[in-house]
Amino acid sequence: MSHNRSVMLVGFGSVEFKEFAKADVNVQVWIQAMQRGDRFVAEGVETYPHFSTVRCEHTAPLRPDVPNGLMIDLYKEAFPAFRRHFHRIAFARKNRLKSWGHVDCLFHIAANFFFDLLKRHKIETVIFSNFPHEGSLIILYHLAKALGIETILAMQSNFPSQLWIVRDIRDFGHFQTTNGNGQPLELPTAPETPFYMNRGGKLKKSFVSYAYISLESLKLAAKLLTLYFVIRPHALERNLNRFFHAIEKANGGHPNPTAEENVSLDESFVYFPLHLQPELTTDTWGYEYGDQLLALEALSRNLPAGMKIYVKENPMQTTFMREESFFRRLKAIPNAFYVSSEISSFELIRRCSFLATISGTAGWEACLLGKGVVVFGVTWYTKIDGVFEWSDPDCIKKAINHRLDAAKLAATFYEVSRALYPGTVDRDYESIVPDYNVQQEAHRAVSSLVSVLNDGRSGSVQ
């Protein structure tokens, strides 16, 4: 059935592409996420590298068949997220964005490029290997929605060899647009620190950070001595940005230690662990609350009198996205306190009245520890017992009054975990998969995605 639909793949490697080909999927366009050294060529498929695509480096002639008002509506819908996503790319490349006009032009260049691809190849389904959270891909997602083109989005879960798959970002956690594999998981007995937060101790972190600074210093010195910047005018600026970025990374987790305040855990407080930014969990799943301070301000206005907000920094955060204005705005929230990074997150969860988050893993940890959780964005555990969406006007009261009901927690996790699908499509998660085999995991993941492609479900969220 799937081979009849014209498909665009976004973000898969060659191993996964070959699995789609074996499944007879009619792939017309492929935005590649190739592994280093991979030189695979897909005959008859229009392909583009992932990095040049997300940086808006491809241009198509202006299409005359764009419906009136489409690009204006697309700009209103997608630009706020694109602005956040493109700054993520600029951050990763250690570049600066010089004007809002530049970002606007890139938006429309990418929108026209994607419109051309979708129309020329009569694309009926766009399959993403992850939720769009880099550069221009969020434009593609919203453009496909506006044109009535099916979207299928995968997301690697923290459960080994298990995927979340939805057809709409806002369906994440509700799972109304997909069937799931129907095989429930066993409820974990206690929360564990996610593997991606285990980056070694302070000594290892210091060694890696200062080695990075030394390397960037040498590269900068070499270009100054050889006058390379005369040949490449932007090279000096780029290397200076990389050097300062290296210094930022060395201070990760403490972007402003002087802003930290002493607090008592015996007082009534809500715990708000800050997300790393830029990152998927806020920049895509947060929607307007990708601005975390907007969530904190809303929370502050609605808390019971006397309740405080303890805000803890993400241990991987740098000074990027934590500029001076961030702390000025945070300081203006009278009942919010930026607490020491030395306080255990698990201890804050155990002692808080409830936890508030955009979509963070800390919310799931709080569920397992019997605490109420308020979520501002979309997340997989939305329907777990004890979790309340910010759209619910009584969410704070419900979160404060929530008490652990082990049977309800197990029952709701049982139902949510049935929405999972087998497979691993993100190789960063291979460390949690026993006896990881890339070919086997790619086969399982693509089989799951093809089953969704063929299931005939709607992409609308009720």
N, C-alpha and C positions, 0 to 999 in steps of 0.2 A: 504493500500500500504506500509506504513512504517514498518509493522511487518515483512516484508521479508528481510529487510536490517539488517546486524549485526552492532550494534551500541555500541560505547564507550561513556559514560557520564563522564564529567570532571567538578567537583566543585559544584554539586547540593546537596541539603539536602534531607532528607527522604520524605518530603512533595512533593517535585518536582518529586522524583523517583516514588512515588506511582501514580502520574499523568501520567508519561510516561508509566507505566505498564497498567493503565486503557486505554491508547490510543493504546495499543497493540504494542508498540515499542519493538523490539527484542534487549534488552540491554544485552550484554555479559560481559562487564567490566564497573566498576563504581569506579571512584576516588572520594571518599565522602567528602563533606564539611558539616559535621553534626553539628547541634546545640548542645550546652552544655546539657548533660544529655540524649541525644537521643541514644537509644540502638537498633534501628531498624536493622534487618538483612534481606538482600535480598537473598532469596533462589535461588541457581543455578546461581548466578552472582558472578564473581570474583571481589572482592572489595579490595580497599586499602585506608587507611586514607590520607586525603589531605596533612597534615603536613609532614608525613614521606615520602610521594612521592616527594613533592617539595624539600625536603632536600636530595634527592638522596639516601635514606636509603635502597632501595630494589635492590637486585641483582639477575640477571638471568644468567644461564650458557651461555657461549659464543655461539652464533648462527653460525653454519657453512654456512648457506644459505644467509648471508649478501652479496649483490652484490659488486663486486670489485669497490672500489672508493666511495661507498655510504657514509661511515663514514667520509672520508676526505672531501667530498663535503658538508656533513651536518655540519661538524666542521666549515668550512669556512662561511657557511650561518648563522648558529645559535649561534656560540660561542660568538660573541661580545654582543649579547643581553643576552645570558645565564650568562655571567660574571656580567652584571649589575643586572640581576634578582636574581642571587644567593647571591650577596652582600646585596640585600634587605632582604633575609632570614637571613643572618648572622647578619645584623643590628637589625632585629626584635628579634632575640634570644640573642642579646648582645654578640655575639661571634666574634673572630677574625679569619681571614683566613691566614694560616701560609705560604703558598707558591702557586705559580702559578701551580706547578705540582699537588697539591691537587685538584685545581679547574678543571684542565684538566682531571684528573682521574674520578672525579665525573661526568663530562660531558659524558664520554664514558660509564661509568657504567649505567647512566640513559638512554643513547641512546640505548644500548643493551637491557635493561629492557623493554623499550617501543616497540622496534622492536619485541621482543618475544611476548608481549601481542597482538600487532596488527596482527602478523602472526598466532599465535596459535588459535586466535578466528576469524580469517578471517574478521577483522573489515573493514567495508565499509564506515562508517561515524563516525567522532569524533565530539561530540557536547560539546562546552565549555559554562559554565554559565557566563563567563566573558572573555575578551581578556586575553591571558596568560601574566602574569606579575610577577609571583612568581617562584623562583627556576627553576626546570627542565621542567616546562610545555611548555616553548617556544621551547624546543627540540622536544617534542611530536608534536607540531604544524608543525614545519618545516619537521620533519620526515614523517608525514602523507602527506604533500604536495609532498615530494620527491617520495613517493610510490604511488602517484595518488589516495590517499584516501580523500574523501570529508571531509571538515571541515566546521562546522557551529558555529559562534561565536555570543554570545549575549552580550549586553552592556546596563546597565540601564541608561536611559537618565535623565536629570534634569527636565523633564516634567512629572508630576505625572502619575504613572501607565503606562508608555510608555517605550518600548524597542527599541534599535537599533539591527538589526540582519544582519550579512553579512557572506559571505563564505571565505573572504580573508581580511587580515588586511589592505592591501593597498586599498581595496574597500571602507573603511570607509569614508563617506563623498561623495562618488560617487554613491554608492548603485546600481551597475550594476548587482550584483549577486543574488539579492533578489527582490521580488515584492513590499514589503511593504503592509500595511493594507489599504492604499488608503484613509485614513480619515485625512484630514489636520487639523492642529491646528490653533488657532487664534494667530496672531503675538503679543508678549508682547509689551506693550506700553513703557516700560522703563526697563533697566537692574536692577536686584536685586542681592544682595550678596548671593551666593550659601549657602544652609543650612550647608554644611560641613565646611564652613569657620566661622560660628557663634559658637565659642567655649566659649562664655562668655567674661566678661571684664577682665582687668588686675588683679583685686583682686582675682577673681575665679581662673584664670590661675596660679597665684602665690601660692594660697592655694593648688591646685591639684599638682603642681610641687614639692613643698617642702614637701608635704605629701609623695609623691613618693620617694624623696630623703631619708626621714626619715625611710620609710619602708625598702628600700634597705640597709641603714646603719645598721638597727637592724638585718637583715638577715645575713649581712656580719659579724657582731660582734658575732652572735650566732654560726656561723660556725667556727670562730676563737677560741671561748671559748670552744667549744665541740670537737675541733680537727677533725671536720667532713671531712676536706680536706685530712686527712690521709687515710680515707676509700675511698673517691672519689677524686683522685688527681686533676681533672679538676674543681672541685666545686669552689675552691677559685678564680681561674682565671675568671670563668664565673660570679661569684658574684661581683668581682671587675669591670668587664666590665659593668655589669648592674648598678652598682653604678655610674660610670662615664657617662653612658648613661642617667641616671636620671638627672645628672647635665646639660648635653647637652640639654635635653628637657626643662629644666627650662629657658634656654636662647633662646628658639625658636623665630625666627624672627629677632634676632640680633646676628648672628654667629660671626660678626666682626664689632661692632659699630664704631670702630676707622677708618674703611675704608670708612665710609659714608662721602660724600662731599656736601657742600652747592652749590645749583644750582639755576638758574633763570628760571622760567616757561615762561618767555617772549622770550626766545631764540628759535631757530629752532631745534627741537629734535624729535627723534623717541623714543617711550616708549617701553621698553622690560621688562615686569614683569617676574622675575625668577620663575621657577616651583619648587615646593617641590620635593626633591629627597631623597631617591629612590621612584619612583612612576610610575604608568602606563603611564601617559601623556607624559613622556619623554622616559622611559626605553623600552616601546613597540612602542608607536606611533611615537617616534622621530627618530627611526632607527639610522643612524650615528649622527644625531643631538640630540640624548640622551645626548651627550656631549654639553651642552648648550653654553659653551664658544666657541665651534667650530662655532655655529650659529652666535654668537656675532662677532667673528673675520671675518666671511664671510660678515656680514652686514656692518661692519666698512669699509671694502675695497671697498664697492660698493655704499656708500652713497654720495650724492652731497657734494661738498666742503663746509665746515663750519657747516654741520649738526652734531649734537651730539646725543649720545645714552644715555638715562637715564635708568639706571638699578635699579629696586627696588626689595628688598628681599621678598620672600614668608613669610607671617606671621607665618607659622608653621614650617619653616626650622630650623634645628639644625646645630651644627658644623660638623656633619657627612655629607659628600659630599660638605663641605665648608672648607676644610683644608687650610693651609697656602698657598699651591701651587695654589689653586683656585684664591686667591686674588692677588698673584704675577702675574698670567697670565692675570687676568682682568685688573690690573694696566698697563700692557704693551699695552693695546688697547688705543691709544692716545685720541680718541674722546668718550670714554665710561666713564660714571660717576655713581658710586654706591650711589644712593640718599637715603635720610633719610626715614626710615620706617614710620615716622609720616606724610608724605605727602599722601594725599588721592589718591588711585588708580584711582577713577573716575575723580578726578581733572587732573591727569596726562593724562588720556585718552582724556578729553575735550580739553586740551591745546597742545597736541602733533600734529606733522605733519602726523604721522600714527603710528600704533602699530605693533610690530613684536612679534611673539610667536612661540613656537614649536607646541602646540595644545591647549593652555589654554583657560579657560572660559572667560578670559579678552578679547580675540579676538571676541567672540560673543557679549560681552558688548560693545565693540568698534563699531561693526556693528550697534547696536541699537542706538548708539550715533552719527552715520553718519560718522565714521572715516574709512579710508582704513586700511586693515589688511594684513600683509604678514605672511604666515604660513610655517614653515619649516618641519613639520611632517604631520601626517594624523589626521583629526578631522571631526566631524559630520557636521560642518558649512562651509566646503570647498566651496560649490557651492552657498553660500549666496552672494548676490550682495555686492561688496566692498571687497571681500576676494580674495587674489592672492597668488598662490603657488610659493614657492621659485624657483621651476624648470622653471618658466617663466622668461626669461632674462630681461624683462621690468617690473617686478613686483614692484620694488621700485617706478619707475616713475608713474605707474598706481595707486599705493597706495597713493602717495602724491597728485595726481590730483583728487582722488575720492571725489565726493560730494554726500551727501545723496539724494537719489531718493526714496521717500517713496513708490511709486507704485512698483518699481523694488524690493525693499527690501521685501515688502509683498508678491509679486509674487514668488520670489525665496524661501522664507521661506515656502510658501504654498506647493511648489513642494517637498522641502526637508522633510517637516513634513509628507508627504504622505508615506515616507519610514518607518515610525515608525510602531511598532506592540504593541498591548495591553499586559499588564502584568507587574508584579514586581517579579524579581528573586533575587534581592539583598536587603536583609532586612535592610541594613543601610539606605535605601531610604524610609522606611515606614513612617517617620515623614512628608513627603510631600504628602502622599496619604490620602485623606479624608476617614474616616471610614475604615481604613486599615483592611483587613481580609486576613490572611496568606493563608488560603485554597483557597479562591476565586482568589487571585492574582497569586498563584502558578498554578492554573488551567488555567487562562488566558495566563500566560507566556508560559507554556508547550504547550498549544494549538497553540500558535504562532510559537513555534519552530517546532512542528510537521507539521504545514502547510508548513514551509520552507523545511523540510525533504521530503515532498511529492510533492513539486512544480515542480520538474524536471529541475530546472535551473542549469546552469553551474557555477563552482566556479572560472572561469578565469576572470581576469580583463582586459578589452579592453584598 
